[in-house]
Amino acid sequence: MTSRDTTHFLARPDIYDALPRPLRERLDVIAFGAIQWPWLLHSLWGGRKADKAALLHRLDLADDALPHLGSWKADTRFLTHIVDAIEMLRPATVVELGCGASSLVIAKALAMHGSGRLISYDQHQDFVAATGQWLASQGATADLRHAPLGPPPGDWPGLWYQLADLPTDIGLLVIDGPPWALHPLVRGAAESLFPRLAPGAMILLDDAARIGERLVAKRWRARWPDIDFTYDRRGAKGTLIGRTA
C-alpha cells in the first residue's frame, strides 16, 4: 500500500494489531526487525530526483504526479522495472498486489504500450477508493479491488489477500504487499498465483534486498525451477525478477 500522500513510518496499528496472528509470528516480526533495520531505513529513500523526473517524462506525467516517493512507497528503480516490463512484454493482464503509486505507473504504461488491463488488490478498502480517485485525476483507469486479509495459502506465515475472480493469463505480476509487519515472509504466498502466469510472463517483487524477501526468493527458486529468478540490487530496495519459460 502506497499513497499519494506521505506514508506513516509505522504500519496502521488499528488494522494489524487487531488481526489474529500466532505469538510466534509476532515474535518473528520483532526478531527480523532487529536484524534488518539497516535495510528498512535505506528503503525509506525513494530514489534520485533525476530518475524520478525521467520516469515522469517517459510516462507523460506532470512533475507533481508522483509526490512523496520514499517512506514505504515503491522507489524509482522498481517503478522503472515495471515500465520496462510493460514496454517489452505488452502484457494483456497485469495483476498487482498492493496498490498505490505503482498502480498509476502501470496504468499509464499500459495505455502507452498496448491495451492491457490492470487488476490491483489491496487490503484497505478506503485506500482502494482513494487510489481510484488519484488515477482518475491523472486520466488513468484500472480495476482496483478490495481484498481483505485472511488465512494464507500453503505453508506461508502471516495473513494473505483473500483474492477473487483472478485471471488465468497474468502477463506481469507485481508484488508490493502485504507489508512485512504481518510477517517477514508474508509475500511468499504470492506463489499461489504462479500457476496463473502466461507463457513468457514476468514477476516483479519489491523490497527484495530485505532478509525476509531473500528467504522467500530462495524458497521460490527451489519450488519453481522452471522460473528464472534474478536479483537486481540497484535502487533503494532491490528487485527480484522472475521470468517464466
BAFI-3210 file (N, C-alpha, C; in Angstrom, 3 decimals, decimal comma, padded with zeros to 6 digits):
// residues 245
n [1|2|3|4|5|6|7|8|9|10|11|12|13|14|15|16|17|18|19|20|21|22|23|24|25|26|27|28|29|30|31|32|33|34|35|36|37|38|39|40|41|42|43|44|45|46|47|48|49|50|51|52|53|54|55|56|57|58|59|60|61|62|63|64|65|66|67|68|69|70|71|72|73|74|75|76|77|78|79|80|81|82|83|84|85|86|87|88|89|90|91|92|93|94|95|96|97|98|99|100|101|102|103|104|105|106|107|108|109|110|111|112|113|114|115|116|117|118|119|120|121|122|123|124|125|126|127|128|129|130|131|132|133|134|135|136|137|138|139|140|141|142|143|144|145|146|147|148|149|150|151|152|153|154|155|156|157|158|159|160|161|162|163|164|165|166|167|168|169|170|171|172|173|174|175|176|177|178|179|180|181|182|183|184|185|186|187|188|189|190|191|192|193|194|195|196|197|198|199|200|201|202|203|204|205|206|207|208|209|210|211|212|213|214|215|216|217|218|219|220|221|222|223|224|225|226|227|228|229|230|231|232|233|234|235|236|237|238|239|240|241|242|243|244|245]
n.u [000,836|000,738|000,486|-000,697|-000,106|002,136|003,576|002,998|005,498|005,227|003,300|-000,298|-001,718|-004,329|-005,327|-003,548|-002,814|-005,141|-005,647|-005,882|-003,096|-000,556|001,496|004,139|004,563|004,358|006,591|008,548|008,414|009,413|012,010|013,145|012,922|014,803|017,121|017,140|017,014|018,835|018,363|015,674|015,685|017,157|015,413|013,548|014,237|013,408|014,645|016,685|016,188|016,547|016,123|013,467|012,319|012,930|011,388|008,770|008,671|008,900|006,469|004,751|003,727|002,778|005,028|004,417|003,064|003,770|004,153|006,085|007,566|009,329|009,648|007,514|006,908|007,058|010,235|012,007|013,511|012,235|009,765|010,606|011,455|008,945|007,791|009,617|009,150|006,469|006,672|008,288|006,988|004,287|001,873|-001,251|-002,680|-002,149|-001,438|-001,548|-000,326|-001,020|-001,794|-001,298|001,136|002,505|000,347|-000,633|001,571|001,650|-000,867|-000,629|001,563|000,525|-001,448|000,113|001,543|000,149|-002,958|-003,538|-004,925|-005,166|-005,366|-005,698|-005,027|-005,777|-005,550|-006,846|-009,837|-010,643|-008,379|-008,207|-010,347|-009,423|-007,116|-008,240|-009,495|-007,246|-005,948|-007,907|-007,765|-005,479|-006,100|-006,100|-007,010|-008,065|-008,689|-009,435|-009,402|-010,809|-009,269|-009,603|-007,571|-006,678|-006,566|-003,469|-002,376|-001,136|001,990|002,826|003,615|001,877|-000,694|-002,922|-003,997|-007,423|-008,313|-010,320|-011,959|-009,693|-007,563|-006,481|-004,407|-002,041|000,235|002,110|003,168|003,033|004,421|003,983|003,117|001,503|002,340|005,531|005,229|003,291|004,419|007,801|008,087|005,778|005,093|005,754|003,590|002,587|003,241|001,104|-000,194|001,389|000,796|-001,033|000,263|000,998|002,613|005,989|005,706|006,309|007,595|007,682|009,136|009,072|011,247|013,282|015,779|015,607|015,940|013,896|012,549|014,642|014,864|012,394|012,800|014,776|013,340|011,400|012,979|013,753|011,310|010,146|011,549|011,299|011,003|012,934|014,780|016,179|018,238|018,150|020,137|020,127|018,866|016,809|015,729|015,999|015,177|013,467|013,376|011,421|011,147|009,043|009,178]
n.v [-001,194|002,076|005,490|008,601|010,632|011,514|008,670|007,005|006,193|003,898|000,827|000,630|000,566|000,166|-001,628|-003,897|-004,792|-005,807|-008,075|-011,643|-013,359|-015,794|-016,021|-016,720|-015,737|-012,990|-012,612|-013,289|-011,087|-009,078|-010,055|-010,173|-007,492|-006,386|-007,337|-006,603|-003,840|-001,924|-002,250|-001,603|001,108|002,172|001,660|003,638|005,685|007,227|007,287|008,846|012,275|012,941|010,505|010,090|012,276|011,570|009,261|010,282|011,924|010,010|008,717|010,689|012,283|014,799|016,974|016,866|014,526|012,193|012,565|012,597|010,141|007,439|006,721|004,062|003,591|002,384|002,610|004,683|002,988|000,464|001,179|001,904|-000,588|-001,755|-000,250|-000,819|-003,581|-003,662|-002,267|-004,026|-006,565|-006,133|-006,886|-008,637|-008,779|-007,389|-008,090|-006,755|-006,611|-004,824|-001,672|001,689|004,193|002,689|001,641|003,774|004,179|001,712|001,731|003,979|003,188|000,924|002,112|003,451|001,465|-000,704|-002,455|-003,518|-004,683|-003,628|-005,227|-004,625|-005,318|-004,590|-004,423|-002,461|-000,933|001,763|002,901|001,789|003,085|005,756|005,583|005,009|007,455|009,053|007,994|008,586|011,370|011,707|010,885|008,131|004,652|001,721|-001,576|-001,673|-003,434|-004,376|-006,488|-008,249|-009,274|-012,600|-016,148|-017,588|-019,129|-022,479|-023,204|-020,812|-018,129|-015,563|-013,307|-013,267|-011,903|-012,209|-013,299|-012,803|-013,795|-014,119|-013,669|-015,925|-015,538|-014,075|-011,689|-010,034|-009,895|-007,993|-007,491|-005,957|-006,025|-007,965|-005,754|-006,093|-006,044|-007,817|-010,341|-011,330|-013,093|-012,941|-012,271|-014,429|-016,036|-015,230|-016,991|-018,601|-017,585|-018,168|-020,431|-019,264|-017,690|-016,436|-017,869|-016,843|-014,803|-012,245|-011,730|-009,357|-008,553|-006,384|-004,724|-006,581|-006,699|-007,039|-009,214|-011,055|-011,192|-012,231|-014,787|-015,725|-015,643|-017,610|-019,921|-019,896|-020,305|-022,942|-024,275|-023,623|-024,409|-023,960|-021,309|-018,505|-016,792|-013,684|-011,284|-007,848|-005,504|-002,787|000,517|001,602|-000,536|-003,002|-005,529|-008,474|-010,453|-012,478|-014,820|-016,647|-019,716]
n.w [000,000|-001,005|-000,813|-002,299|-000,600|002,144|003,639|006,696|009,157|010,739|010,587|010,145|013,188|014,027|012,258|011,909|014,498|015,454|014,050|013,904|014,893|015,383|018,351|017,819|015,222|015,629|017,228|015,381|013,667|015,323|015,779|013,157|012,502|014,230|013,100|010,380|010,271|009,086|006,297|006,222|006,931|004,793|002,739|002,935|001,339|-001,661|-004,136|-006,747|-007,660|-010,319|-011,633|-011,044|-012,380|-015,009|-015,266|-014,988|-017,242|-019,229|-019,020|-019,644|-017,600|-015,209|-013,355|-010,677|-010,319|-008,971|-006,005|-002,949|-003,058|-001,590|001,929|002,630|000,045|-003,394|-004,939|-007,367|-009,001|-008,918|-010,009|-012,548|-013,483|-013,785|-015,889|-017,920|-018,201|-019,086|-021,492|-022,914|-022,798|-023,371|-021,887|-021,656|-019,331|-016,189|-012,882|-009,698|-006,403|-003,733|-003,966|-005,337|-005,844|-007,750|-009,138|-010,631|-012,324|-013,702|-014,998|-016,685|-018,250|-019,532|-021,079|-022,877|-024,128|-025,687|-025,021|-022,555|-019,378|-015,944|-012,872|-009,585|-006,203|-002,788|000,790|002,219|002,191|002,089|001,082|-001,443|-002,691|-002,557|-004,126|-006,598|-007,145|-007,335|-009,620|-011,525|-011,540|-012,950|-015,423|-015,784|-015,720|-013,919|-012,642|-009,558|-006,565|-003,445|-001,136|001,544|004,357|005,275|006,069|004,979|001,852|001,393|003,007|004,079|006,364|008,312|007,128|004,304|001,141|000,423|-002,380|-005,274|-008,323|-010,026|-012,849|-015,502|-017,177|-016,546|-017,390|-016,265|-012,995|-010,207|-007,137|-004,225|-001,650|000,958|003,803|005,488|008,193|008,956|008,646|008,076|005,913|004,487|001,836|000,362|-000,171|-002,551|-004,494|-004,954|-007,103|-009,243|-010,928|-012,612|-014,393|-017,613|-020,549|-020,827|-019,021|-016,489|-013,191|-010,632|-007,687|-005,067|-002,649|-002,398|-001,266|001,420|004,275|004,767|002,261|000,770|001,769|000,951|-001,838|-002,089|-001,410|-003,386|-005,679|-005,288|-005,355|-007,777|-010,330|-013,061|-013,419|-013,995|-011,783|-011,014|-009,327|-008,845|-007,543|-007,632|-006,873|-004,058|-002,689|-003,932|-006,373|-007,160|-009,976|-011,941|-014,603|-016,665|-018,551]
ca.u [000,000|001,487|-000,483|-000,220|000,377|003,245|003,243|003,459|006,646|004,770|002,084|-001,521|-001,970|-005,747|-005,611|-002,727|-002,814|-006,408|-005,748|-005,444|-001,803|000,100|002,559|005,405|004,697|004,628|007,991|009,358|008,460|010,329|013,369|013,616|013,075|016,067|018,231|017,152|016,713|019,550|017,659|014,414|015,966|017,570|014,265|012,732|014,668|012,604|015,418|017,196|015,216|016,724|015,473|012,023|011,947|012,986|010,238|007,572|008,722|008,665|005,051|003,997|003,052|003,209|006,133|003,910|002,153|004,208|004,786|006,385|008,157|010,105|008,937|007,324|006,464|007,987|011,213|012,028|014,081|011,191|008,783|011,209|011,356|007,573|007,603|010,423|008,480|005,268|007,107|008,859|006,076|002,930|001,011|-002,702|-003,206|-001,204|-002,011|-000,727|-000,651|-000,644|-001,963|-000,785|001,928|002,773|-000,874|-000,645|002,627|001,223|-001,981|-000,128|002,412|-000,348|-002,119|001,090|002,136|-000,836|-004,312|-003,694|-005,707|-004,563|-006,195|-004,875|-005,672|-005,221|-006,325|-007,535|-010,917|-010,622|-007,240|-008,571|-011,169|-008,583|-006,234|-009,058|-009,662|-005,933|-005,744|-008,853|-007,277|-004,378|-006,595|-005,762|-008,047|-007,635|-009,660|-008,904|-010,284|-010,530|-009,025|-009,284|-006,570|-007,195|-005,613|-002,606|-002,360|000,067|002,685|003,411|003,110|001,226|-002,036|-002,820|-005,168|-008,484|-008,455|-011,476|-012,024|-008,341|-007,418|-005,618|-003,448|-001,275|001,470|003,030|002,727|003,759|004,203|004,443|002,303|001,203|003,516|006,325|004,824|002,484|005,450|008,856|007,955|004,376|004,900|005,997|002,318|002,279|003,452|-000,196|-000,620|002,311|000,169|-001,867|001,114|001,025|003,965|006,821|005,316|007,340|007,260|008,499|008,965|009,731|011,895|013,981|017,023|015,362|016,268|012,706|012,330|015,718|014,477|011,303|013,390|015,461|012,329|010,783|013,893|013,723|009,988|009,729|012,768|011,018|011,000|014,287|014,773|017,403|018,128|018,736|020,406|020,067|017,733|016,819|015,145|016,280|014,051|013,577|012,736|011,205|010,655|008,593|009,734]
ca.v [000,000|003,320|006,528|009,850|011,458|010,962|007,434|006,946|005,316|002,626|000,267|001,089|-000,340|-000,133|-002,751|-005,087|-005,302|-006,485|-009,300|-012,832|-013,891|-016,546|-015,316|-016,990|-014,833|-011,656|-012,620|-013,270|-009,709|-008,338|-010,544|-009,728|-006,045|-006,082|-007,726|-005,958|-002,412|-001,092|-002,327|-000,878|002,542|002,530|001,558|004,837|006,603|006,961|007,323|010,141|013,167|012,874|009,283|010,326|013,186|010,808|008,360|011,086|012,336|008,814|008,380|011,898|012,701|016,091|016,903|016,589|013,375|011,179|013,225|011,842|008,813|007,194|006,064|002,660|003,524|001,855|003,610|004,932|001,842|-000,543|001,710|001,810|-002,005|-002,002|000,344|-001,614|-004,861|-003,446|-001,892|-005,192|-007,712|-005,746|-007,908|-008,464|-008,629|-007,142|-008,219|-006,051|-006,840|-003,615|-000,607|002,997|004,865|001,734|001,473|004,862|003,917|000,587|002,146|004,877|002,422|000,087|002,967|003,854|000,293|-001,763|-002,251|-004,429|-004,233|-003,759|-005,617|-004,346|-005,699|-004,011|-004,834|-001,313|-000,533|003,211|003,239|001,419|004,175|006,941|005,349|005,153|008,881|009,552|007,611|009,333|012,741|011,683|010,343|006,705|003,759|000,386|-002,355|-001,707|-004,288|-004,602|-007,892|-008,321|-010,260|-013,795|-017,261|-017,678|-020,423|-023,288|-023,240|-019,497|-017,492|-014,275|-013,256|-013,080|-011,362|-013,125|-012,869|-013,336|-013,532|-013,969|-014,083|-017,081|-015,176|-012,965|-011,447|-009,362|-009,958|-007,002|-007,834|-004,903|-006,163|-007,108|-005,209|-007,064|-006,016|-009,012|-011,366|-011,082|-013,975|-012,938|-012,151|-015,714|-016,632|-014,826|-018,124|-019,196|-017,043|-018,559|-021,272|-018,445|-016,877|-016,771|-018,163|-015,667|-013,758|-011,734|-011,464|-008,319|-008,498|-005,215|-004,896|-007,868|-006,639|-007,387|-010,597|-011,880|-011,419|-013,097|-016,154|-016,056|-015,918|-018,901|-020,976|-019,898|-020,926|-024,388|-024,814|-023,280|-024,441|-023,527|-019,849|-017,977|-015,645|-012,907|-010,210|-006,558|-004,807|-001,347|001,170|001,649|-001,711|-004,228|-006,118|-009,845|-010,555|-013,846|-014,994|-017,997|-020,252]
ca.w [000,000|-001,088|-001,100|-002,900|000,495|002,914|004,325|008,071|009,354|011,293|009,994|010,793|014,319|014,139|011,367|012,066|015,865|015,727|013,267|014,652|014,470|016,456|019,062|017,141|014,082|016,168|017,665|014,161|013,191|016,203|015,555|011,850|012,552|014,908|012,228|009,068|010,344|008,099|005,017|006,354|006,885|003,441|001,846|003,050|000,287|-002,859|-005,365|-007,164|-008,290|-011,778|-012,099|-010,957|-013,464|-016,260|-015,275|-015,252|-018,649|-020,052|-018,952|-019,968|-016,385|-014,682|-012,409|-009,326|-010,385|-008,007|-004,861|-001,725|-003,166|-000,395|003,018|002,259|-001,349|-004,386|-005,346|-008,808|-009,707|-009,074|-010,955|-013,875|-013,856|-014,225|-017,214|-018,849|-018,431|-019,900|-022,835|-023,574|-022,865|-023,794|-021,281|-021,748|-017,974|-015,098|-011,542|-008,724|-005,004|-003,028|-004,955|-004,972|-006,874|-008,825|-009,926|-011,611|-013,299|-014,534|-015,844|-017,728|-019,158|-020,348|-022,058|-023,879|-024,777|-025,846|-024,474|-021,427|-018,225|-014,627|-011,741|-008,411|-004,942|-001,566|001,959|002,808|001,290|001,906|000,245|-002,809|-003,217|-002,731|-005,266|-007,794|-007,392|-007,756|-011,014|-012,349|-011,670|-013,906|-016,681|-015,857|-015,216|-013,509|-011,874|-008,196|-005,780|-002,026|-000,805|002,974|004,743|005,935|006,118|003,799|001,170|001,554|004,290|004,349|007,589|008,161|006,545|002,858|000,460|000,028|-003,758|-006,001|-009,764|-010,560|-014,252|-015,741|-018,219|-015,990|-018,121|-015,356|-011,602|-009,419|-005,731|-003,318|-000,461|002,099|004,487|006,235|009,599|009,204|008,813|007,092|004,750|004,092|000,383|-000,287|-000,579|-003,924|-005,390|-005,262|-008,390|-010,309|-011,953|-013,484|-015,253|-019,039|-021,042|-021,004|-018,077|-015,593|-011,793|-010,019|-006,236|-004,479|-001,335|-002,450|-000,507|002,820|004,606|004,583|000,833|000,264|002,121|000,038|-003,148|-002,018|-001,438|-004,720|-006,649|-005,087|-005,665|-009,138|-011,159|-014,433|-013,433|-013,847|-010,876|-010,896|-008,340|-009,212|-006,296|-007,809|-006,224|-002,602|-002,054|-004,655|-007,082|-007,640|-011,281|-012,370|-015,971|-016,986|-019,796]
c.u [000,869|000,547|000,153|000,393|001,559|002,782|003,787|004,579|006,221|003,504|000,862|-001,907|-003,433|-006,137|-004,859|-002,743|-004,076|-006,547|-005,233|-004,151|-001,174|001,230|003,896|005,612|004,966|006,077|008,936|009,505|009,449|011,775|013,930|013,808|014,386|017,267|018,293|016,856|017,560|018,874|016,362|014,630|016,343|016,381|013,346|013,109|013,956|013,356|015,830|016,126|015,321|016,049|013,957|011,547|011,946|011,794|008,957|007,526|008,399|007,189|004,148|003,130|003,609|004,281|005,673|003,004|002,509|004,904|005,124|006,808|009,143|009,200|008,736|006,860|007,502|008,959|011,254|012,589|013,032|010,142|009,314|011,208|009,968|007,358|008,391|009,713|007,263|005,643|007,620|007,823|004,736|001,909|-000,463|-003,297|-002,057|-001,962|-001,021|-001,241|-000,115|-000,687|-001,419|-000,048|002,206|001,548|-000,962|000,383|002,216|000,133|-001,515|000,723|001,578|-001,048|-001,177|001,598|001,113|-002,149|-004,570|-004,499|-004,924|-005,627|-005,319|-005,669|-004,976|-006,141|-007,137|-008,589|-010,924|-009,472|-007,490|-009,388|-010,333|-007,650|-007,001|-009,274|-008,361|-005,690|-006,663|-008,384|-006,135|-004,803|-006,277|-006,890|-007,443|-008,765|-009,072|-009,899|-009,836|-010,381|-008,640|-008,281|-007,214|-006,152|-004,781|-002,705|-001,072|000,660|003,336|002,822|002,415|-000,188|-001,918|-004,116|-006,164|-008,938|-009,643|-011,372|-010,643|-008,292|-006,458|-004,558|-002,575|000,048|002,541|002,416|003,621|003,410|004,828|003,595|002,024|002,483|004,220|005,940|003,910|003,368|006,513|008,744|006,572|004,192|005,208|004,726|001,897|002,505|002,142|-000,746|000,262|001,673|-000,710|-001,049|001,060|002,447|004,742|006,496|006,493|006,754|008,203|008,160|009,759|010,343|012,719|015,303|016,829|015,603|015,066|012,460|013,434|015,426|013,318|011,861|014,086|014,464|011,645|011,686|013,874|012,403|009,586|010,956|012,539|010,928|012,423|014,233|016,150|017,158|018,851|018,903|020,307|018,800|017,824|016,448|015,503|015,021|014,375|012,751|012,623|010,665|010,254|009,153|008,855]
c.v [001,241|004,416|007,710|010,739|010,795|009,731|007,466|005,933|003,937|002,158|000,725|000,145|-000,707|-001,326|-003,995|-005,655|-006,086|-007,802|-010,493|-013,390|-014,641|-015,731|-015,514|-016,033|-013,405|-011,546|-012,614|-011,847|-008,892|-008,739|-010,062|-008,217|-005,636|-006,363|-006,859|-004,467|-001,567|-001,095|-001,527|000,622|002,978|002,528|002,776|005,885|006,248|006,948|008,735|010,969|013,107|011,636|009,430|011,223|012,451|009,869|009,117|011,528|011,170|008,464|009,566|012,321|014,040|015,911|016,540|015,360|012,286|011,853|012,221|010,400|008,654|006,665|004,608|002,511|002,828|002,956|003,709|003,744|000,770|-000,078|001,665|000,369|-002,311|-001,480|-000,432|-002,916|-004,695|-003,076|-003,100|-006,285|-007,384|-006,732|-007,593|-008,201|-008,433|-007,292|-007,619|-006,347|-005,667|-002,428|000,716|003,647|003,941|001,511|002,543|004,607|002,787|001,021|003,042|004,124|001,529|000,914|003,356|002,678|-000,840|-001,434|-003,194|-003,821|-004,479|-004,148|-005,504|-004,628|-005,006|-004,336|-003,702|-000,789|000,970|003,636|002,879|002,546|005,425|006,792|005,479|006,614|009,512|009,236|008,405|010,769|012,849|011,086|008,880|005,889|002,406|-000,276|-002,560|-002,437|-004,390|-006,096|-007,973|-009,425|-011,410|-014,894|-017,337|-019,037|-021,177|-023,192|-021,903|-018,884|-016,177|-014,398|-012,882|-012,532|-012,476|-012,694|-013,543|-012,949|-013,268|-014,398|-015,265|-016,795|-014,013|-012,828|-010,773|-009,381|-009,039|-007,205|-006,754|-004,880|-007,635|-006,623|-006,265|-007,087|-007,183|-010,230|-011,130|-011,940|-013,926|-012,923|-013,450|-016,363|-016,194|-015,963|-018,839|-018,688|-017,524|-019,498|-020,498|-017,565|-017,371|-017,137|-016,874|-014,527|-013,357|-011,500|-010,379|-008,243|-007,325|-005,583|-006,177|-007,859|-007,064|-008,873|-011,508|-012,207|-012,290|-014,561|-016,628|-016,441|-017,274|-020,052|-021,045|-020,586|-022,447|-024,989|-024,619|-023,246|-023,977|-022,011|-019,369|-016,713|-014,992|-011,750|-008,969|-005,747|-003,292|-000,770|001,082|000,327|-003,029|-004,819|-007,559|-009,959|-012,023|-013,874|-016,443|-018,406|-019,837]
c.w [000,000|-001,545|-001,813|-001,828|001,192|003,681|005,738|008,210|009,847|010,594|010,781|011,933|014,463|013,282|011,816|013,482|016,178|014,982|014,053|014,089|015,632|017,093|018,362|015,970|014,547|016,628|016,468|013,629|014,020|015,919|014,224|011,820|013,206|014,018|010,978|009,113|009,392|006,730|005,073|006,271|005,469|002,485|001,943|002,005|-001,008|-004,162|-005,730|-007,872|-009,815|-012,353|-012,071|-012,090|-014,804|-016,381|-015,602|-016,706|-019,563|-020,114|-019,279|-018,785|-015,913|-013,610|-010,997|-009,280|-009,385|-006,835|-003,764|-001,983|-002,014|000,688|002,603|000,814|-002,228|-004,791|-006,880|-009,588|-009,952|-010,076|-012,388|-014,372|-014,413|-015,639|-018,265|-019,217|-019,329|-021,331|-023,612|-023,806|-023,499|-023,207|-021,449|-020,372|-016,998|-013,787|-010,551|-007,320|-004,192|-003,966|-004,436|-006,118|-008,045|-009,698|-011,008|-012,706|-014,243|-015,503|-016,977|-018,741|-020,066|-021,417|-023,189|-024,709|-024,840|-025,178|-023,307|-020,296|-016,942|-013,620|-010,504|-007,142|-003,769|-000,403|002,583|001,848|001,042|001,005|-001,213|-003,448|-003,479|-003,924|-006,581|-008,157|-007,887|-009,228|-011,942|-012,564|-012,661|-015,254|-016,875|-015,257|-014,873|-012,756|-010,479|-007,298|-004,324|-001,781|000,670|003,259|005,503|005,916|004,840|003,135|001,476|002,942|004,635|005,611|007,280|007,642|005,075|002,299|000,141|-001,371|-004,428|-007,466|-010,365|-012,030|-014,369|-016,800|-017,762|-016,749|-017,290|-013,962|-010,781|-007,949|-004,847|-002,057|-000,226|002,799|005,335|007,712|009,954|009,439|007,753|005,839|004,124|002,572|-000,358|-000,796|-001,975|-004,906|-005,726|-006,590|-009,543|-011,336|-012,933|-014,425|-016,691|-019,451|-021,287|-020,057|-017,189|-014,206|-011,294|-008,538|-005,691|-003,123|-001,271|-001,701|000,945|003,048|004,382|003,125|000,228|000,607|001,249|-001,328|-003,166|-002,101|-002,792|-005,739|-006,524|-005,542|-007,117|-010,053|-012,593|-014,552|-013,146|-012,997|-010,849|-009,938|-008,849|-007,935|-006,416|-007,186|-004,719|-001,961|-002,724|-005,260|-007,456|-008,909|-011,668|-013,789|-016,183|-018,331|-020,964]
res [m|t|s|r|d|t|t|h|f|l|a|r|p|d|i|y|d|a|l|p|r|p|l|r|e|r|l|d|v|i|a|f|g|a|i|q|w|p|w|l|l|h|s|l|w|g|g|r|k|a|d|k|a|a|l|l|h|r|l|d|l|a|d|d|a|l|p|h|l|g|s|w|k|a|d|t|r|f|l|t|h|i|v|d|a|i|e|m|l|r|p|a|t|v|v|e|l|g|c|g|a|s|s|l|v|i|a|k|a|l|a|m|h|g|s|g|r|l|i|s|y|d|q|h|q|d|f|v|a|a|t|g|q|w|l|a|s|q|g|a|t|a|d|l|r|h|a|p|l|g|p|p|p|g|d|w|p|g|l|w|y|q|l|a|d|l|p|t|d|i|g|l|l|v|i|d|g|p|p|w|a|l|h|p|l|v|r|g|a|a|e|s|l|f|p|r|l|a|p|g|a|m|i|l|l|d|d|a|a|r|i|g|e|r|l|v|a|k|r|w|r|a|r|w|p|d|i|d|f|t|y|d|r|r|g|a|k|g|t|l|i|g|r|t|a]
***
